[in-house]
Amino acid sequence: MGVENAIRIGKALDKFTLAWYEDMIPWQLVDQWKMLKNRVDTPVCTGKIYIVKKVSNLW
């Protein structure tokens, strides 16, 4: 989708007072997540894929 589209969509959705946005852009793009976080009012989250990869050897 790209960070600019994620920001545009995020701003449009801000009026609905959602709890958070999840996985709007790939989790690896940390700089883009910072941009998104700074440009929308709703909290953003990601990382479950990273967590699964880090702890998958525990099972």
Secondary structure, DSSP 8 states (H G I E B T S, - for coil): --HHHHHHHHHHHGGG--S-EE-SS-TT-HHHHHHHHHH-SS-EE--HHHHHHHHGGG-
